Structure formats: C-alpha cells, structure tokens
Amino acid sequence: MVHAFEDELLSVDRRSRLSVETYGFSAQAFLDWCDTKEIALEKVGLENLIAYGIERKKAGIDGATIAKDIAALRAFGAFLVRKNIWKENYALLLEKPKLHRSLPRVLELEQVEAILDAIDTTKPLGVRDRCLFEIIYSSGLRISEASSLLMQNLQLKEQILWVQGKGDKERILPFGDEALYWFQKWIHEERPKILKQKQSPYVFINYAGGQLSRKGIWKKFQDLKAKTGLEAKVHTLRHSFATHLLQGGADLRTVQELLGHQDLSTTQIYTHIDASELQKYHERYFKKKSDK
C-alpha cells in the first residue's frame, strides 16, 4: 500500500524523493496506528483522523511535525479515494496547527567540540561519524544532504563539495582543513576496510557498505547526546554553523547561499539569535558596571 502511494507521488505528482520518503513514513505511521486500534482502513472517518492527531500531540510531537503529518495524510487520502478505498478525502477536513516561528536552538562552539570529541575514533565507523558530523557542522549540511553525498561530488584537493538540497537545488560548499583531515582518514584508510571488494557511490556508508540513511545518522547523534548530556538535534549543528558564521562577521547573503535558502527571510532568523546573544553580553557587562 505505502509503496504504491510512494510510486504515485514520484511518477504522477513529481514530488522530490525526500518528500516521498517523508510522506511514506507518515502514511505508514498512520496505518500502524489503525492496526493497533483495530480499525479497518476503509472504515476510517474524520473522527479517527482527529483521534490520531490528538494522540500524536499528547505524545509530545511538535506542531511542525503534526502539520507535515496532515499534509501527508491529505496526499494519502487522495490516493485512497483514487483506489476506491475511501469515498472522500476526510483528511482535507483536518486543520493544520498554527505555527509560531521560534528561534532555533544553537550550540556554543565548546558544545560542538564536546559532541565531536565524544566520538570514538579508534574504530572505522567512529572515524566515519567524526567526519560526518564535522562536515554537517562546518559546511551546514542538512541530514539528507549528508546521507546522499556522492563520492563524485567531493573534491578533496580543492576542498569543495556539491550537494543537492531542497527542490533538487544544487550548491557548491567549501570545507576547512579539519574536515579535510577527517575526509582523508575516512576515505583513504577506514572506508576501504568496510567496503572490502564492494563499491559504493556514497561517501558515508553503513557497516554493510550500503548508504548511511538519515535514520542511521539520527541514531548515531542520539548516542552522542546521551554521552554528552547536551540537548540538541542533528539539525542544531546546521543552525550553529549559520549563527557562528554571522557572529564571525559573514554577511547575510553569503550565509543564505551556503545554507541553500531560497528566501532571505528564512536566513534572517539567525540574525535574531545573534542579536539575542549580543544582548546577553550587553546586559552582563552593564550589570557589572552598575554594581560597582
């Protein structure tokens, strides 16, 4: 069922592979919920969809994720109507939660270093993880961009890489000497030990030599969170990259290009983070002055 839904999203709706994967995951989660509640798919009504959303919210799922779930269920509902499983698309009656644009969480440089230092680099996969999270931070990669990074798009000599971001938009990104060191160690020393006689077009591979998935990256980061006690997500490294660039004097347009943001307003949120940090320093300094 879900595979047929994903195939239609790709071939008919021309959705990006990342969107298809996200929608397929949401559809499968809903089907699993129906199985748990012993509700036949053809018997699902609006009240069931509402109950599912309420349970997701009670489970601590944030508004942005629930909004994505609803978008996926609307697409899945249209698919079910075409397959004569639903008489009408009940998911169209669901209201998306109103989202407020909160400032993304950002790590201090010392916290980023603590995460990277927590990786055990005495093992091949540890070297991979050190290289992986180094490049996610120092080049501001999305998790999907890191997972799908191809060997042919990595130029070690020039210290640049090509990534395909949202909407299949390509961009060229530089990386520094630290990332170069770990790329060389991973690609020339440790990656061949895992591949052995196999070949893979992907820079980051799993223990079996296949593509390291987004879920695999997420799991590795969860381990690092547990080790360091820091509250963060993989995407927090990207937020930190942008904020640290602005704090270092980079202009907004440059950061926009490096992040692959289509709209400058998306990048401008990081100026608010930077300003809030400056305000904290200001308050700390002048409070000390007034105390004297």
N, C-alpha and C positions, 0 to 999 in steps of 0.2 A: 504493500500500500504506500508506504512512505517513499520507497524507491521510485514508484511510478509518479508520485507527486513531484519528486525532485527532478525526474527526467522531463516532465512537462514544464517546470519552471525554467529549466535550461533551454529546451528546444523551442517552446512556444512563447513564453514570457521574456526570454532572453535575459534572465537575471544573471548576475555575476555568481561565480562559484561560491564565494564567501556567503552571499545572501542565501543561496540554495542550501548550503550546509546549515546555516542558522535556522532557516525556516523548517528544514527537515528535522532538526534537533527538537524544535518547539512542537512540531506535529507529533513526533514520537513520544515526547513527554506527556502530551495530552492523551494519546492512545493508551499509554501505560496507566495513566490516572483512571481512564474509563475501565480498563481491565480490573484495576484494584477495586473500583466501586461496582463492578459487575454491571456496567451499563453498555448495552449494545450500541455500536456506532450509529446505526440507522435510527435509534431511539433517542439520540441526543437532542436536547432542546435548549432554548435560551437559558432556562434555569440551571441546567447542568454547566453551561459555559460560565455563568456568573459564579456558581459554587466553586468551580475550578480556579477562577481568578481570585476569589476570596481566600481559598486555601494557600495559593501562591503568596499572597500578601501577608498572611499570618505566618508563613514560613520565613519571612524576612526578605523576600525578593523585592528589590528596589523598583521604583516606578518606571525607570527607563527600560528595564528588562521586561516588565509586565507589558509596557507599550509595544515592545518588539514581539512579545508573545501574541498580542492581539492582532498585530499586522500579519503575523504568520498564520494565525487561525483563520483570518479573513481569506487569505490566499488558499488555505487548505479547504475552507468551506466552499469556495468557488469550485475547487477541484471535485469535491464530493457531490456538489449539485450536478456537475457535468457527467459524473459517473452514476447519476440517479440513486445515490445513497442517501442524500438529503434532498428534501423537497424545496427548501430555500436555504440561503446562506445566513444562518442565525448569528454568525459571528459579526456580521455587519452592524448588528444592533448593540454590540459592546462599545462602551465609551472608553477611550484611552485616558489614563490618568494625566492630570495636568502636571507638567514637569517644571520645576524651578531650576534655574541654571546655577548650580552650586560650584564653588571653586574646587578644582581637582586637588587631591592630596599630593603634596610634593615632599620628597625626601631631602634632607641635608646631604651635602657631599660626604660627610663622615658616615652617614647611614647607608649610602650607596656602597661605599667602600666596605662597610661591615657585611653587607649582603654578599659582595663579590669575594671577600676574604673567607666567608663561611663555606665556600665550595672546596671540596676535597679534590685537589688537582693531581693526586698521586695515581689516579685511575684514568683510563681513556675517556670514559663518559664524564668524568669530573672536568677534564680539560675541555671537552665539548661544552659543558654547561658554563664554564668560566668564559669561554669565547662567546657563547650565545648571549649571555646576559650583559657582557661587556659591550657587544655591538648594539644590542637593543637600547642600552643606555646612551652610549657615546654617539650613536647615529639617529636616535629617536625612532627606531623601528616599531611598527605595530607587530603584535604577536603573529598575525597571519603572514606578514611580510618576512619575518624571520623564518617561519616554518617553510615557506615556499622559495626561499633564496636559492638560486641555482649557481652551480659552480661556474658556468659560463658567464655569469653576471658579476663575478668577483674578480677584480684586478688588484692583486697584491702589490705589484710594482708601483702602480700609480696611486695606491691606497684609496680606491673608489669602488663603489658597488652600485648596481642597478636594482631597483625594486619596483614591483608593480603593486600600487596601492589601491585605494577605493576607486571604483569606477574604471578599473584597469588603467589608471593613470600612472605612467612611469616617471621615475625621477632618479637622478644620479646623486649619490651621497658620498661625502668624504669620510674617512676614518683615520684615527690617530695612531701613534706608534704603539700604544698599549694594546689596542685592538689588533694591530698588525702582528705583534709578538704572539698573541694567542691564536690568531688565524694560522700562522705558520706552524705553531706547535700542534694544533689540531689537524690541519690538512696534511702536513708532511710527515708527522710522527704517529699520531693516535688514530686518526680516521682510517688509514690503511689496515690497522690491526683489526678493526671491526669488520670492514668490508671483505678483507682477505682477497678472494678471487672475484668478488662481485663488483658491480659498477652501480653508481647512483648519481643522478644529475643534481641531487640536493646537497647543499653544504652541510646541513645539520641532519644527521641520521640517528635512528634509534639503535638499540643493541643488536637488532636483527639485520641492520643495513637498510631498512626502509626509511621513508621520510618521517622525520620527527614531527608529530602532529601538534596542533595548537593545544589539545588536551594534555599531551605529553609535556609540553613546555609549562603549562599551568601547574601540573602536578609537581614538577621539579621546583617551581617557585614556592609552592606550598611548603615543601620540605625546608627551604631556606627561611621562610617566615617562622617556622617552628624553631629553627636553630637560633635565629637572631632575636626573636620576640618582637620584631617590627611589624606594624600593621600596614600592609601595602599590597598592591596587585602588580602583575607584570606591567600593566599599562602605566603604573605610577612611575616607572623608570622613564617612560616617554615624556610624561608630564614634567619630571625632574630635569630631563635633558633640555626642554624648552625654557623652563624657568631659569636654569643655570646659565643658559646662553644669554638671556636678557639681562641677568644680573652681571654678566661679564661684559656687557656693552653692545651686544648684537642688536641690529635694528629689526623691527617687526617684520618687514618684508622678507628678510633673509630667513628668519625663523619660519615664516609661512611656507616658503619654498622647501625648506628642509623637512618640515612636517608633512608636506603634501596637502595642506589645507586649500580647498578651492576658494573659500570665503575668508577674507582677512578678519572678519568679526569673530570667527572661531579661534583664531590665534590670539586675539586681543584679550581673551580671558586670562592669559598668562601675565599680562601687564598688571592686572588687579592683584594677582598673587605677589608679584614683585613689589607693588606699591604697599601691600599689607605688611610685607617683610620690612620695608623701609620705615613704615610707621612704627613697628615694634622697636626697631633700633632707635628711632627718634624719641619714643616715649621712655625707653630705658636710659638714654643719655640725659634727657632733660629732667627726668625724675631724680637722677643722681645730682644734677646741678642744683635743683631746688632743695634737696636735702641738706646741702652744705650750709 
